[in-house]
Amino acid sequence: ASSLSAKHFVAASSSSDGFSRVGFRRSSIVPVSTSFGFSNRRRSRSRRLEVQAAGNTFGNYFRVTTFGESHGGGVGCIIDGCPPRLSLSEADMQADLDRRRPGQSRITTPRKETDTCRIASGIADGVTTGSPIMVIVPNTDQRGGDYSEMSIAYRPSHADATYDFKYGVRSVQGGGRSSARETIGRVAAGAVAKKILKEKAGTEARLIFQSDNHSSFFIIAYVSQVHKVVLPDDSIDEATLTLEQIEDNIVRCPNPEYAEQMIAAIDAVRVRGDSVGGVVTCIIRNVSRGLGFPVFDKLEAELAKAMMSLPATKGFEFGSGFAGTFMTGSEHNDEFFMDEDGRIRTKTNRSGGIQGGISNGEVINMRIAFKPTSTIARKQNTVTRDKHETELIARGRHDPCVVPRAVPMVEAMAALVLVDQLMAQQAQCMMFPINPALQEPLESPPRDEANVP
């Protein structure tokens, strides 16, 4: 049964066949093509539910909904579930937005946007109120005319065709919601999540934070591969890696020698109108035990979903990753030992800081693969919307390699997962007294017990 609807979320309509039919809406302007029936004994008249498309919200306790299109009026996010009384301003978000913004260097898109954010709600007297926080970033450098040919011809490996297949309508300019410009909302929300983690780790608890040196808590990502240039594992010390080392060059690789090779690889394809992919490595230091759940909501599963939801991602590795398949159990197992502080630790970390879906206190590490940018300035074979084969040279401004700007996006998604897991941990596991031999206390110990002068 097909019908048109402009209703938001759920609307009901009656039917005369004695069944209630549910149609999942692909768009508010496209007819529903599928429905199914179920009996309704309570009502003599059945009702029809019409559900609109979703998929724009991430998180359970710290919920982030992003909005906007690449060439619309603006983009942003709504953060729901942020704790009250957190000191917050636009400046807390702007630093990471500046790392993500276009036009940073010759190896990024030349689109010029300041990506200046504005907090529109959820703040009073410089602190969060506990109500939804709305962050808006206007688009100021749109060139919708660059996409005129793409309104009738699909870009290979882009979301143009699949969006049309699903919704029957799409935002042609810049790819709409499939554009990486959508990630502005993620990065803004991730900056808030980072601040919560920093405040929680540094002043109130040791739930997320194990070290006595509060300044060392870190979520940090860097570029470890561009095309065929691969950063060797032993070329950097992840234990002492700093943000300054990563931000020291335009490709965000902490090793200067390999950074130059990566930049050269991007330059080589950039001048030919082509693109390359790469890998971003993310490490999370000083995460305590106990975050995550067994079975479906494992911490690595949540991180994988977060990372694979980013544009252009094609692969995710955690801990030993695929290399672990070449090892035996005796080689791969992380044996336990007692450290000098009386804590249970592992001698190696092939588990990547998570075992059985729950963090074990070791460093969490993961690698995310990004494909070459789909939109390139070279002639390609494609088809038109009315199913005729043709050729296309895509226009517009696009990154020849997405990985340098993906670094703050990866950090943001990691922070969003950790904050959500922290809230879940407190809600379930900290309601009753803990086992101090195995669990870290929710509240900081008294200053004399903590040996703090």
N, C-alpha and C positions, 0 to 999 in steps of 0.2 A: 504494500500500500504506500503510495507516494503522496506527499503533501509539502507545502511550503510553510516555513515558520520563521518569524523574526523574534521569537521568544528567547530569553536568556536562560541558560542552565536547563531547568525542567519545566515543561508545560504539559497539561493533560487535555485529552480530547476523547470524546466517547465514540463507541463503535456499536454496530447493530448485530454483530455476529456472535455475541456472547463471550468474546475473549478480549483481554487487554493486550494490546500490542506495544512493544517497545522498539523504537527506532533510534539508533545512535546517529546523531546529526553530524555530518561532516562539515557543514557550514550553515550559517543562518540563511543563506540564499540558495541552497542546493537541496533538491528533493531527497528524502530518505529512500534508499533503494532496498533496504533489508529490514525485516521485523520478525519478531517471534511472539507466540501467544502463550498465555498461561491462564488457568481458570481463576475466577474471582467469585467465590461463593457468597461473600458478604454483600456484594452489590448486584443489583439487577442490571445496572448499566456498567459496562466495562469502561476503563479509561486508558488512554494512550499516553505514554510517557515519551517525551522528546528530549534527548540529552545532547547538548552541544559538545563540540570538541574541547578537550582539556590538554593537559601535559605541560602547563606553564608554571607549575608550582613544585618546589623541591623542599624536602624536609618534613618532619613530623612534629617536632616541638618548636624548633626555630625554622619557621616556614618562610620561604622566599618565592615570590611570584614576580617574574619579569614581564615587561610589556614594551610595545613599540616596534617599529620597523626601521630598516636601514635608512630609507629616504623619506620617512614620515616627519611629523613635527618634533619627535624626540623619542628617547628610550629611557628606561629606568626600572625600578623595582619597588615592591611593597614588602616590607619585612614585618611579619607577625610573630609574636612570641618572644621578642627581645625583652630581657629583664628590665624592670624599671630602675632608675637611679644610676644608670651608666652615663658618665660624662661623654657627650658625643657632639661633634660638629662636622661641617662639610670638609674641613681640613683633614679629619681622620680618614676620609675616603679618597680625597683628591690625590694623595701620594701614589696609591696603587692605580688609580684611574690614569694618572700621567704615565705610568709604566705601560699601560695597556693601549693608550691612545694611538691613532694613526699619525703618519707624518713625522715619526721620530728620526728617521735616518733614510739613507738611500736604499736600504734593503727592506723597507716597509712600504705600504701603500702611500702614495703622495697625497691622499685626501687630508685636508687640513681641518682638524677639529680640536678645539681646546678641551672638550669633554668636561666642562665645568659643571659640577653637580650642585643641586639645591635640595635641601631637605624641606619637604612641604608639610609634614605632619609628624606627630609622635615625639616631639621635643618641646620641653618647657624649661626655661631658665637654664639652658645648656645641658640638661640631662634627659634621658629617655623617660617616658611616662608609663610605659607598659602597653601603650596602644600602638596600632600599626604605624610603621615609619615609611613614608613615601619619599623616594629619591628620584629626582627628575634631571635628565641631561638632555638639553636641546640639540637637535641636528642643525648645523649652520652652513654646511658645505655640500648640499645635495646637488647632484647632476642627474636627474631622472632621465634626461634625454639620451644619456649614454646607453640606455637599455631598450631603445625602441625596437631593434632587431630581435632582441630576446623575448619580446612580447609574443612573437609568433614561432620562434625556433628555440628548442631546448638546449641549454648548455650541457655538454657531456659530463657525466659524473657529478653534476650539481643536483640540487633539490628541485629544480624547475619542474621536471616531469612528474616526480612522485607527489609533489604538492598538488599538481593539477589532477593526478589520478585520484587522490584522496578527497580534496575539497571541491574540485571543479572550478576553482577560482584561485588566483594567487596575486601577490604583490610583486609585480615584475621588477620594479626599481630596486636594484641592489639585492634582490633575493628576499626582501621582506624579513620575515622571522627567521629564515634560514641563514641570514647574514651573521657573521661573527660580531656585528655591532650589538646584537642582542646580549652579548656577554658583559656589556657595561653594567647591567643590573646585577649580574653575578659578582663582579669584582667589587662593586660598591657594598653589597651585602657581605661579601667575604671580608672586607675591611672591618666591618662592624663585628663579625665573628672573631677575627683576629684580636680585636681590642678586648672582647669578652674573655677570650682565652688568656690574654696577657694579664688582665686585671685579676682573674680568678687564680691564675698560677702565682702571681706575684704578691698578692695581699691576703687572700682568704684561705686557700687550701693547697693541698699537695695531691689532689685527685688527678689532675692532669700533669702535675709537675713533680718530678722526683728529686731533682738536684737542689742543693741548698743555695746555689747561685742562680737566683731568679732570672737574671738577665740572659741566661743561655737557652731559655725555651725558644724553639724555632720551628717554623714551617718554612722550608726554603726549596725552591725549584730552580733548575738551571738547564740549559741546552746541552745535551750529551751527544747528539748526532745531528748532522745536516747532510742529507744525501749519503754519500759514501765516506764522509769524514766522521769517524767514530772516536769519541774521547775514551782513551783506555781507563779501566777501572782504577788503576794505581797512579793515575796522573794527578789526582787531587786528594786531599784529606777531608772527607766529609765531616769528620768530627770537629774540625776547626773552620769549616767553610763559612764565609760571611757574605752578607748581601752586597757589601762594597766590592768584593771580588767579582761577583756575578755582574753587577751593574757597571763594571769598568770598561766594557766594550759593547758595541751595538748588537751583537748576536747573543749576548748573555751566556757566554761560556766562560767558566772561571779559570780556564787555562789559556793564557795569552797566545801561545803558539798554535794551539788547535783552533782558537777563536779566529785567527787570521785565515786559516785554511777554510773554515766554515764560511766566512764572509766572502772569500774568493769564489767558493762554490756557488753561493747565491748570486753574486755579481755575474758569473758566467752565464747563468740561465736568464737572469733579469734582462740583460741587453738583447736577448733573443726572443723576448716575449714569452718565455716559458717559466716553469716553476719547479720546485723541489720540496720534499718533505723532510721529516726529521723526528727526533725523540726528545722529550722533556723528562728529566729525572726529578723526582720529588722525594725529599727526606723530611721526616718529622722526628725531632729529637725530644727526649725527656717526656714521652707520653707514658702515663702510669699504667699499671695493670687494670684490667676490668672493663675496658670500653668495648662495646660490641656485644653480640648475642650469638648463640649457636643456631644452627639450621639456616633459616631463610635470611635472617638479618645480620649475617656475619659482617664484621667490620670491613674486611677486605671486599666483600660484595657491595657494601654501601659505597666504598671508595671507588670501586670499579664502575658502578652506575654513574657516580658523580663525574668521573673523568671521561667516560665514554659518551656522556651527554654533551660534551663540548663539541663545537663544530670541527670537522675535518679529522676527528679521531678514528683510528682504524685498529689500534691494538693496545693491550694493557698487560703489563707484567708485574708480578708482585713477588718480593723476596727473590728466591733463586729463579723464578719464572720458568721459561722453557728450558733453560740450561740445566735445571734440576732433573729433567727427564733422562739425562745422560749419566746420572749418579746412582749408586746403590743406596739402600736405606742406611747402612752403616756410614756411608760417606756423607749423606745428606742430613741426618738427624742432628739437632742442636742439643748437645749434652748440657746438663745442668751443673752448676757449682755454686758455692757460697762465696760472695765477694767480701772484701775487707770490712764492709759496713753491715754484714750479716744479712744481706739480701740474696734471694734466689735469683740467679742470672743464668744466661746461656753462654757457652764458650764461643759459639758461632751464631750467625743470625741468618741462616738460609730461610727461615720461616718469615723473615721480613717484619718481625715485631708483632706478629699475630699468629696465634695457634688456636684452632678450634673456633675461629671467628671472634676471639677475644684477645685484646692486646695483652702482651706479656711483659711490658716494660722496656723492651729493647727498641732500638731505632726502627721506625716504620719507613720502608723504602719501596718505591714503585716507579715504573717507567711507562710513559704514555707515547704511543706512536701517532704522528700526524701525517696525513697523506699530502702530496703536492697540491697546491691550491688549484681548485677545479677550473676557475675562470682564467684563461690565458689568452694572450694576444696573438694566437697562431690559428691558421685555418684548420677547422675540424669538420668531420662529417656528422650530421645530425638529422633530425626530422622536425617538421613544423607541427604546430598544434593540430592542423587539419590533415596530418599524416602523409606529408610529402617529404621525400628525402631532399636534403639541401646541404649547403656548406655554411659555416658560421665563423666569423672572426669576432670574438667577444670584445666589447669595449668596456670602459669603466676603469676604476683605479683599484688595484688589488695587490696584496702582498705576494712577492715572488716566493716567499717561504713564511709560513705562519708561525713557526716555532718560537722566534724571539718574543713576539707579542703574546704567545700562549703561556709564557712563564707565569705572569701574575694571575692568569685565569686558572691555572692548575693550583696555585697556592690558595686562591679564593675557594675553590671547590673542596679542597682538603679541609680548610677552616670551617666551612659550612657543615661538613660531615662530623667533625670533631665536636663542635658546639652542640649539634643535635644529639650526638651520642653522650656527651657530658650531661645534658639535661635528662636524657633517658636513664642514665646511671643513677643520678640523684633521685629521680622519681621512684625507681624500683628498689634499688639496693641500699639506699641511705636512710630509709624510713625507720629502721630498727637498729639497735647497736651492732657494730661491725666486729669482725674478728681481727684484732690488731696484729696478730701474727702473720696474717696473709693480706689484709686490706689496708690501704692507706687512709688515714682519717679524712673526713670531709672538711672539718675545721682545722685550722692550724693549731698546733699544740701551744700551751702557754709559753711565754718567752723564756722562762727559766728552764722549762723542760726541753725546749728546742736549743738550749745553749746559745741563745742569742744575746749578745752583750747589750 
